[in-house]
Amino acid sequence: MKNKQNLTSVFSLFSTGVTIITNGTSKKEYFGCTVNSFTSLSLDPPQFLFCLGNENENLKSFKIKSPVNVNILSKSQENLSNKFAGDLLNRWDGVSFSIAKNKVPFF
């Protein structure tokens, strides 16, 4: 998001809640996990923080420098949140998503 006002608006909608952070590679390997430890750090430059435990299966994919997408979920997306909090192997099965300009999936 390039516009600071838009970013401010988005962050203001997220008082506390659940996100799915996604990333991927050029080989169409997609990673994602449910995260509720998410906060804005800076508008200029745009920065945010999320925390993963050392045992999180996605940690390695997020440590490499690659684009990520933050999917702020609504109450109606609770099933999606639960799916991405569960079994790593089946997270993407049967899930509808799109690919953003940064080549990373989003919901």
N, CA, C and O atoms as a GROMACS GRO file, in nm:
protein
  428
    1MET      N    1   0.084  -0.115   0.000
    1MET     CA    2   0.000   0.000   0.000
    1MET      C    3   0.090   0.123   0.000
    1MET      O    4   0.173   0.139   0.089
    2LYS      N    5   0.074   0.208  -0.097
    2LYS     CA    6   0.166   0.320  -0.112
    2LYS      C    7   0.118   0.447  -0.043
    2LYS      O    8   0.199   0.534  -0.011
    3ASN      N    9  -0.009   0.459  -0.020
    3ASN     CA   10  -0.066   0.580   0.034
    3ASN      C   11  -0.075   0.571   0.186
    3ASN      O   12  -0.138   0.480   0.240
    4LYS      N   13  -0.011   0.666   0.256
    4LYS     CA   14  -0.011   0.662   0.403
    4LYS      C   15  -0.151   0.670   0.462
    4LYS      O   16  -0.180   0.606   0.563
    5GLN      N   17  -0.237   0.749   0.400
    5GLN     CA   18  -0.374   0.762   0.451
    5GLN      C   19  -0.448   0.629   0.441
    5GLN      O   20  -0.520   0.591   0.533
    6ASN      N   21  -0.430   0.557   0.330
    6ASN     CA   22  -0.493   0.425   0.316
    6ASN      C   23  -0.439   0.329   0.421
    6ASN      O   24  -0.515   0.253   0.482
    7LEU      N   25  -0.308   0.331   0.442
    7LEU     CA   26  -0.247   0.242   0.540
    7LEU      C   27  -0.298   0.274   0.680
    7LEU      O   28  -0.327   0.183   0.758
    8THR      N   29  -0.309   0.401   0.712
    8THR     CA   30  -0.363   0.441   0.842
    8THR      C   31  -0.505   0.389   0.859
    8THR      O   32  -0.541   0.340   0.966
    9SER      N   33  -0.586   0.399   0.754
    9SER     CA   34  -0.724   0.350   0.760
    9SER      C   35  -0.729   0.200   0.784
    9SER      O   36  -0.810   0.153   0.864
   10VAL      N   37  -0.644   0.126   0.715
   10VAL     CA   38  -0.642  -0.020   0.731
   10VAL      C   39  -0.600  -0.057   0.872
   10VAL      O   40  -0.665  -0.139   0.936
   11PHE      N   41  -0.491   0.002   0.922
   11PHE     CA   42  -0.444  -0.030   1.056
   11PHE      C   43  -0.547   0.009   1.163
   11PHE      O   44  -0.558  -0.059   1.265
   12SER      N   45  -0.622   0.116   1.141
   12SER     CA   46  -0.721   0.157   1.240
   12SER      C   47  -0.837   0.059   1.251
   12SER      O   48  -0.905   0.054   1.354
   13LEU      N   49  -0.860  -0.020   1.146
   13LEU     CA   50  -0.966  -0.120   1.149
   13LEU      C   51  -0.925  -0.244   1.227
   13LEU      O   52  -1.011  -0.324   1.266
   14PHE      N   53  -0.797  -0.260   1.251
   14PHE     CA   54  -0.745  -0.379   1.318
   14PHE      C   55  -0.710  -0.343   1.462
   14PHE      O   56  -0.593  -0.324   1.495
   15SER      N   57  -0.811  -0.334   1.547
   15SER     CA   58  -0.783  -0.304   1.688
   15SER      C   59  -0.718  -0.424   1.755
   15SER      O   60  -0.616  -0.411   1.822
   16THR      N   61  -0.776  -0.537   1.736
   16THR     CA   62  -0.717  -0.665   1.775
   16THR      C   63  -0.796  -0.771   1.701
   16THR      O   64  -0.918  -0.763   1.692
   17GLY      N   65  -0.729  -0.866   1.651
   17GLY     CA   66  -0.798  -0.966   1.572
   17GLY      C   67  -0.703  -1.072   1.521
   17GLY      O   68  -0.599  -1.098   1.580
   18VAL      N   69  -0.742  -1.130   1.410
   18VAL     CA   70  -0.666  -1.242   1.356
   18VAL      C   71  -0.630  -1.212   1.211
   18VAL      O   72  -0.711  -1.158   1.135
   19THR      N   73  -0.510  -1.248   1.174
   19THR     CA   74  -0.465  -1.235   1.036
   19THR      C   75  -0.413  -1.371   0.989
   19THR      O   76  -0.384  -1.459   1.069
   20ILE      N   77  -0.403  -1.384   0.859
   20ILE     CA   78  -0.323  -1.492   0.801
   20ILE      C   79  -0.214  -1.422   0.722
   20ILE      O   80  -0.242  -1.345   0.630
   21ILE      N   81  -0.090  -1.448   0.758
   21ILE     CA   82   0.024  -1.392   0.687
   21ILE      C   83   0.066  -1.495   0.584
   21ILE      O   84   0.087  -1.612   0.617
   22THR      N   85   0.078  -1.453   0.458
   22THR     CA   86   0.116  -1.545   0.351
   22THR      C   87   0.243  -1.496   0.283
   22THR      O   88   0.272  -1.377   0.279
   23ASN      N   89   0.318  -1.591   0.231
   23ASN     CA   90   0.431  -1.560   0.143
   23ASN      C   91   0.447  -1.676   0.047
   23ASN      O   92   0.374  -1.775   0.055
   24GLY      N   93   0.541  -1.665  -0.043
   24GLY     CA   94   0.558  -1.770  -0.142
   24GLY      C   95   0.688  -1.753  -0.217
   24GLY      O   96   0.764  -1.660  -0.193
   25THR      N   97   0.710  -1.845  -0.308
   25THR     CA   98   0.831  -1.842  -0.388
   25THR      C   99   0.794  -1.845  -0.535
   25THR      O  100   0.678  -1.865  -0.571
   26SER      N  101   0.893  -1.826  -0.618
   26SER     CA  102   0.870  -1.830  -0.762
   26SER      C  103   0.831  -1.969  -0.810
   26SER      O  104   0.781  -1.984  -0.922
   27LYS      N  105   0.853  -2.070  -0.728
   27LYS     CA  106   0.817  -2.207  -0.765
   27LYS      C  107   0.674  -2.240  -0.726
   27LYS      O  108   0.634  -2.357  -0.725
   28LYS      N  109   0.595  -2.138  -0.693
   28LYS     CA  110   0.456  -2.155  -0.650
   28LYS      C  111   0.444  -2.239  -0.524
   28LYS      O  112   0.347  -2.313  -0.506
   29GLU      N  113   0.542  -2.227  -0.438
   29GLU     CA  114   0.534  -2.286  -0.304
   29GLU      C  115   0.476  -2.178  -0.215
   29GLU      O  116   0.537  -2.073  -0.196
   30TYR      N  117   0.358  -2.203  -0.161
   30TYR     CA  118   0.291  -2.102  -0.080
   30TYR      C  119   0.296  -2.140   0.067
   30TYR      O  120   0.284  -2.257   0.103
   31PHE      N  121   0.313  -2.040   0.150
   31PHE     CA  122   0.318  -2.058   0.294
   31PHE      C  123   0.220  -1.960   0.357
   31PHE      O  124   0.196  -1.851   0.305
   32GLY      N  125   0.165  -1.998   0.468
   32GLY     CA  126   0.075  -1.908   0.539
   32GLY      C  127   0.043  -1.964   0.675
   32GLY      O  128   0.042  -2.086   0.696
   33CYS      N  129   0.016  -1.875   0.768
   33CYS     CA  130  -0.022  -1.919   0.902
   33CYS      C  131  -0.107  -1.812   0.970
   33CYS      O  132  -0.096  -1.693   0.941
   34THR      N  133  -0.191  -1.859   1.059
   34THR     CA  134  -0.275  -1.771   1.137
   34THR      C  135  -0.190  -1.699   1.241
   34THR      O  136  -0.110  -1.762   1.312
   35VAL      N  137  -0.208  -1.568   1.250
   35VAL     CA  138  -0.128  -1.486   1.341
   35VAL      C  139  -0.221  -1.386   1.410
   35VAL      O  140  -0.300  -1.319   1.344
   36ASN      N  141  -0.212  -1.376   1.541
   36ASN     CA  142  -0.285  -1.269   1.608
   36ASN      C  143  -0.190  -1.171   1.678
   36ASN      O  144  -0.234  -1.074   1.738
   37SER      N  145  -0.061  -1.198   1.670
   37SER     CA  146   0.039  -1.105   1.724
   37SER      C  147   0.089  -1.017   1.610
   37SER      O  148   0.201  -1.036   1.561
   38PHE      N  149   0.006  -0.922   1.568
   38PHE     CA  150   0.033  -0.836   1.454
   38PHE      C  151   0.011  -0.691   1.496
   38PHE      O  152  -0.090  -0.660   1.559
   39THR      N  153   0.105  -0.603   1.461
   39THR     CA  154   0.089  -0.462   1.495
   39THR      C  155   0.160  -0.374   1.393
   39THR      O  156   0.257  -0.416   1.331
   40SER      N  157   0.112  -0.253   1.377
   40SER     CA  158   0.179  -0.158   1.289
   40SER      C  159   0.297  -0.096   1.364
   40SER      O  160   0.289  -0.068   1.483
   41LEU      N  161   0.407  -0.074   1.292
   41LEU     CA  162   0.525  -0.012   1.351
   41LEU      C  163   0.546   0.129   1.299
   41LEU      O  164   0.580   0.220   1.375
   42SER      N  165   0.526   0.147   1.167
   42SER     CA  166   0.559   0.274   1.105
   42SER      C  167   0.476   0.292   0.979
   42SER      O  168   0.448   0.196   0.907
   43LEU      N  169   0.438   0.416   0.953
   43LEU     CA  170   0.370   0.447   0.827
   43LEU      C  171   0.469   0.492   0.721
   43LEU      O  172   0.445   0.475   0.601
   44ASP      N  173   0.581   0.550   0.763
   44ASP     CA  174   0.680   0.598   0.668
   44ASP      C  175   0.818   0.568   0.721
   44ASP      O  176   0.870   0.642   0.804
   45PRO      N  177   0.881   0.459   0.675
   45PRO     CA  178   0.832   0.367   0.572
   45PRO      C  179   0.726   0.273   0.631
   45PRO      O  180   0.720   0.252   0.752
   46PRO      N  181   0.642   0.217   0.544
   46PRO     CA  182   0.538   0.125   0.593
   46PRO      C  183   0.602  -0.001   0.651
   46PRO      O  184   0.669  -0.076   0.580
   47GLN      N  185   0.580  -0.025   0.780
   47GLN     CA  186   0.635  -0.143   0.847
   47GLN      C  187   0.534  -0.197   0.946
   47GLN      O  188   0.456  -0.122   1.006
   48PHE      N  189   0.538  -0.328   0.962
   48PHE     CA  190   0.454  -0.394   1.063
   48PHE      C  191   0.535  -0.504   1.126
   48PHE      O  192   0.643  -0.541   1.078
   49LEU      N  193   0.483  -0.558   1.235
   49LEU     CA  194   0.551  -0.662   1.310
   49LEU      C  195   0.454  -0.776   1.334
   49LEU      O  196   0.338  -0.753   1.368
   50PHE      N  197   0.501  -0.898   1.316
   50PHE     CA  198   0.424  -1.015   1.360
   50PHE      C  199   0.521  -1.113   1.422
   50PHE      O  200   0.640  -1.115   1.388
   51CYS      N  201   0.471  -1.194   1.511
   51CYS     CA  202   0.556  -1.285   1.587
   51CYS      C  203   0.516  -1.429   1.563
   51CYS      O  204   0.398  -1.463   1.564
   52LEU      N  205   0.616  -1.513   1.542
   52LEU     CA  206   0.596  -1.657   1.528
   52LEU      C  207   0.684  -1.727   1.631
   52LEU      O  208   0.795  -1.682   1.658
   53GLY      N  209   0.635  -1.835   1.686
   53GLY     CA  210   0.715  -1.915   1.778
   53GLY      C  211   0.823  -1.992   1.704
   53GLY      O  212   0.810  -2.018   1.585
   54ASN      N  213   0.929  -2.028   1.773
   54ASN     CA  214   1.038  -2.104   1.712
   54ASN      C  215   0.993  -2.238   1.656
   54ASN      O  216   1.057  -2.291   1.565
   55GLU      N  217   0.883  -2.293   1.708
   55GLU     CA  218   0.835  -2.423   1.662
   55GLU      C  219   0.741  -2.411   1.542
   55GLU      O  220   0.696  -2.513   1.490
   56ASN      N  221   0.709  -2.290   1.498
   56ASN     CA  222   0.617  -2.271   1.386
   56ASN      C  223   0.680  -2.324   1.257
   56ASN      O  224   0.792  -2.288   1.222
   57GLU      N  225   0.605  -2.410   1.187
   57GLU     CA  226   0.656  -2.475   1.066
   57GLU      C  227   0.684  -2.375   0.954
   57GLU      O  228   0.760  -2.407   0.862
   58ASN      N  229   0.626  -2.257   0.959
   58ASN     CA  230   0.645  -2.156   0.855
   58ASN      C  231   0.762  -2.062   0.882
   58ASN      O  232   0.796  -1.980   0.797
   59LEU      N  233   0.822  -2.072   0.997
   59LEU     CA  234   0.925  -1.976   1.038
   59LEU      C  235   1.035  -1.963   0.934
   59LEU      O  236   1.076  -1.851   0.901
   60LYS      N  237   1.083  -2.073   0.882
   60LYS     CA  238   1.193  -2.070   0.785
   60LYS      C  239   1.154  -1.991   0.660
   60LYS      O  240   1.234  -1.914   0.607
   61SER      N  241   1.032  -2.010   0.613
   61SER     CA  242   0.989  -1.940   0.491
   61SER      C  243   0.979  -1.789   0.514
   61SER      O  244   1.000  -1.712   0.421
   62PHE      N  245   0.947  -1.747   0.635
   62PHE     CA  246   0.937  -1.604   0.664
   62PHE      C  247   1.072  -1.541   0.695
   62PHE      O  248   1.085  -1.418   0.690
   63LYS      N  249   1.172  -1.620   0.728
   63LYS     CA  250   1.304  -1.566   0.757
   63LYS      C  251   1.378  -1.523   0.631
   63LYS      O  252   1.463  -1.434   0.636
   64ILE      N  253   1.346  -1.586   0.517
   64ILE     CA  254   1.410  -1.543   0.393
   64ILE      C  255   1.341  -1.416   0.346
   64ILE      O  256   1.222  -1.396   0.367
   65LYS      N  257   1.418  -1.330   0.282
   65LYS     CA  258   1.361  -1.203   0.236
   65LYS      C  259   1.270  -1.229   0.118
   65LYS      O  260   1.317  -1.252   0.006
   66SER      N  261   1.143  -1.224   0.143
   66SER     CA  262   1.046  -1.240   0.036
   66SER      C  263   0.922  -1.159   0.071
   66SER      O  264   0.898  -1.131   0.189
   67PRO      N  265   0.845  -1.120  -0.030
   67PRO     CA  266   0.724  -1.042  -0.002
   67PRO      C  267   0.624  -1.123   0.080
   67PRO      O  268   0.619  -1.246   0.072
   68VAL      N  269   0.545  -1.053   0.159
   68VAL     CA  270   0.438  -1.115   0.237
   68VAL      C  271   0.310  -1.036   0.214
   68VAL      O  272   0.312  -0.919   0.177
   69ASN      N  273   0.199  -1.102   0.236
   69ASN     CA  274   0.069  -1.036   0.238
   69ASN      C  275   0.006  -1.059   0.374
   69ASN      O  276   0.016  -1.167   0.431
   70VAL      N  277  -0.060  -0.956   0.424
   70VAL     CA  278  -0.132  -0.964   0.551
   70VAL      C  279  -0.280  -0.967   0.518
   70VAL      O  280  -0.334  -0.872   0.461
   71ASN      N  281  -0.345  -1.075   0.553
   71ASN     CA  282  -0.488  -1.092   0.530
   71ASN      C  283  -0.560  -1.071   0.662
   71ASN      O  284  -0.561  -1.159   0.747
   72ILE      N  285  -0.621  -0.954   0.679
   72ILE     CA  286  -0.696  -0.925   0.801
   72ILE      C  287  -0.832  -0.991   0.787
   72ILE      O  288  -0.908  -0.961   0.695
   73LEU      N  289  -0.863  -1.081   0.879
   73LEU     CA  290  -0.982  -1.164   0.867
   73LEU      C  291  -1.103  -1.105   0.939
   73LEU      O  292  -1.090  -1.034   1.038
   74SER      N  293  -1.218  -1.138   0.885
   74SER     CA  294  -1.344  -1.101   0.950
   74SER      C  295  -1.395  -1.221   1.029
   74SER      O  296  -1.342  -1.332   1.018
   75LYS      N  297  -1.497  -1.199   1.108
   75LYS     CA  298  -1.557  -1.307   1.187
   75LYS      C  299  -1.604  -1.421   1.096
   75LYS      O  300  -1.598  -1.538   1.134
   76SER      N  301  -1.652  -1.387   0.976
   76SER     CA  302  -1.703  -1.489   0.884
   76SER      C  303  -1.592  -1.578   0.828
   76SER      O  304  -1.621  -1.678   0.763
   77GLN      N  305  -1.466  -1.543   0.851
   77GLN     CA  306  -1.353  -1.622   0.801
   77GLN      C  307  -1.289  -1.708   0.910
   77GLN      O  308  -1.173  -1.746   0.900
   78GLU      N  309  -1.365  -1.738   1.013
   78GLU     CA  310  -1.313  -1.818   1.124
   78GLU      C  311  -1.265  -1.955   1.078
   78GLU      O  312  -1.162  -2.004   1.125
   79ASN      N  313  -1.338  -2.019   0.986
   79ASN     CA  314  -1.296  -2.150   0.936
   79ASN      C  315  -1.160  -2.142   0.866
   79ASN      O  316  -1.077  -2.231   0.881
   80LEU      N  317  -1.139  -2.035   0.790
   80LEU     CA  318  -1.011  -2.015   0.722
   80LEU      C  319  -0.900  -1.996   0.825
   80LEU      O  320  -0.791  -2.052   0.811
   81SER      N  321  -0.927  -1.918   0.928
   81SER     CA  322  -0.831  -1.898   1.035
   81SER      C  323  -0.794  -2.030   1.101
   81SER      O  324  -0.676  -2.057   1.125
   82ASN      N  325  -0.894  -2.112   1.130
   82ASN     CA  326  -0.869  -2.242   1.192
   82ASN      C  327  -0.788  -2.333   1.101
   82ASN      O  328  -0.700  -2.406   1.147
   83LYS      N  329  -0.818  -2.330   0.972
   83LYS     CA  330  -0.746  -2.415   0.876
   83LYS      C  331  -0.597  -2.379   0.873
   83LYS      O  332  -0.512  -2.468   0.869
   84PHE      N  333  -0.565  -2.249   0.875
   84PHE     CA  334  -0.425  -2.207   0.868
   84PHE      C  335  -0.355  -2.211   1.003
   84PHE      O  336  -0.235  -2.186   1.012
   85ALA      N  337  -0.429  -2.243   1.107
   85ALA     CA  338  -0.369  -2.267   1.238
   85ALA      C  339  -0.341  -2.416   1.257
   85ALA      O  340  -0.275  -2.455   1.354
   86GLY      N  341  -0.391  -2.498   1.166
   86GLY     CA  342  -0.382  -2.643   1.181
   86GLY      C  343  -0.271  -2.706   1.098
   86GLY      O  344  -0.164  -2.648   1.080
   87ASP      N  345  -0.299  -2.824   1.047
   87ASP     CA  346  -0.204  -2.909   0.974
   87ASP      C  347  -0.140  -2.836   0.857
   87ASP      O  348  -0.211  -2.786   0.768
   88LEU      N  349  -0.009  -2.829   0.856
   88LEU     CA  350   0.066  -2.759   0.752
   88LEU      C  351   0.041  -2.818   0.613
   88LEU      O  352   0.034  -2.744   0.515
   89LEU      N  353   0.029  -2.949   0.604
   89LEU     CA  354   0.017  -3.014   0.473
   89LEU      C  355  -0.115  -2.986   0.403
   89LEU      O  356  -0.121  -2.987   0.280
   90ASN      N  357  -0.221  -2.961   0.477
   90ASN     CA  358  -0.353  -2.946   0.416
   90ASN      C  359  -0.406  -2.803   0.417
   90ASN      O  360  -0.523  -2.781   0.386
   91ARG      N  361  -0.325  -2.708   0.450
   91ARG     CA  362  -0.373  -2.570   0.462
   91ARG      C  363  -0.432  -2.514   0.334
   91ARG      O  364  -0.534  -2.445   0.338
   92TRP      N  365  -0.372  -2.542   0.223
   92TRP     CA  366  -0.414  -2.481   0.096
   92TRP      C  367  -0.519  -2.564   0.024
   92TRP      O  368  -0.575  -2.518  -0.076
   93ASP      N  369  -0.547  -2.685   0.071
   93ASP     CA  370  -0.646  -2.771   0.005
   93ASP      C  371  -0.785  -2.710   0.012
   93ASP      O  372  -0.834  -2.680   0.121
   94GLY      N  373  -0.847  -2.693  -0.103
   94GLY     CA  374  -0.985  -2.645  -0.110
   94GLY      C  375  -1.004  -2.499  -0.073
   94GLY      O  376  -1.116  -2.456  -0.050
   95VAL      N  377  -0.896  -2.422  -0.068
   95VAL     CA  378  -0.904  -2.281  -0.030
   95VAL      C  379  -0.898  -2.195  -0.156
   95VAL      O  380  -0.808  -2.212  -0.239
   96SER      N  381  -0.992  -2.103  -0.169
   96SER     CA  382  -0.990  -2.008  -0.281
   96SER      C  383  -0.902  -1.890  -0.245
   96SER      O  384  -0.916  -1.831  -0.138
   97PHE      N  385  -0.811  -1.856  -0.334
   97PHE     CA  386  -0.725  -1.740  -0.312
   97PHE      C  387  -0.686  -1.682  -0.447
   97PHE      O  388  -0.704  -1.744  -0.551
   98SER      N  389  -0.633  -1.563  -0.443
   98SER     CA  390  -0.583  -1.494  -0.562
   98SER      C  391  -0.434  -1.469  -0.541
   98SER      O  392  -0.382  -1.481  -0.430
   99ILE      N  393  -0.367  -1.435  -0.650
   99ILE     CA  394  -0.226  -1.401  -0.642
   99ILE      C  395  -0.211  -1.251  -0.664
   99ILE      O  396  -0.258  -1.197  -0.764
  100ALA      N  397  -0.145  -1.185  -0.571
  100ALA     CA  398  -0.125  -1.040  -0.579
  100ALA      C  399  -0.012  -1.007  -0.677
  100ALA      O  400   0.056  -1.097  -0.728
  101LYS      N  401   0.007  -0.880  -0.702
  101LYS     CA  402   0.116  -0.835  -0.791
  101LYS      C  403   0.252  -0.880  -0.741
  101LYS      O  404   0.344  -0.898  -0.821
  102ASN      N  405   0.266  -0.899  -0.610
  102ASN     CA  406   0.394  -0.944  -0.554
  102ASN      C  407   0.410  -1.096  -0.562
  102ASN      O  408   0.504  -1.152  -0.506
  103LYS      N  409   0.317  -1.162  -0.632
  103LYS     CA  410   0.318  -1.307  -0.656
  103LYS      C  411   0.293  -1.390  -0.529
  103LYS      O  412   0.327  -1.508  -0.523
  104VAL      N  413   0.232  -1.327  -0.429
  104VAL     CA  414   0.200  -1.393  -0.302
  104VAL      C  415   0.049  -1.407  -0.292
  104VAL      O  416  -0.024  -1.314  -0.326
  105PRO      N  417   0.000  -1.522  -0.244
  105PRO     CA  418  -0.145  -1.542  -0.233
  105PRO      C  419  -0.209  -1.450  -0.130
  105PRO      O  420  -0.148  -1.411  -0.030
  106PHE      N  421  -0.336  -1.417  -0.158
  106PHE     CA  422  -0.417  -1.342  -0.062
  106PHE      C  423  -0.560  -1.389  -0.069
  106PHE      O  424  -0.602  -1.447  -0.170
  107PHE      N  425  -0.636  -1.365   0.037
  107PHE     CA  426  -0.775  -1.408   0.048
  107PHE      C  427  -0.868  -1.289   0.035
  107PHE      O  428  -0.990  -1.305   0.041
   0.00000   0.00000   0.00000
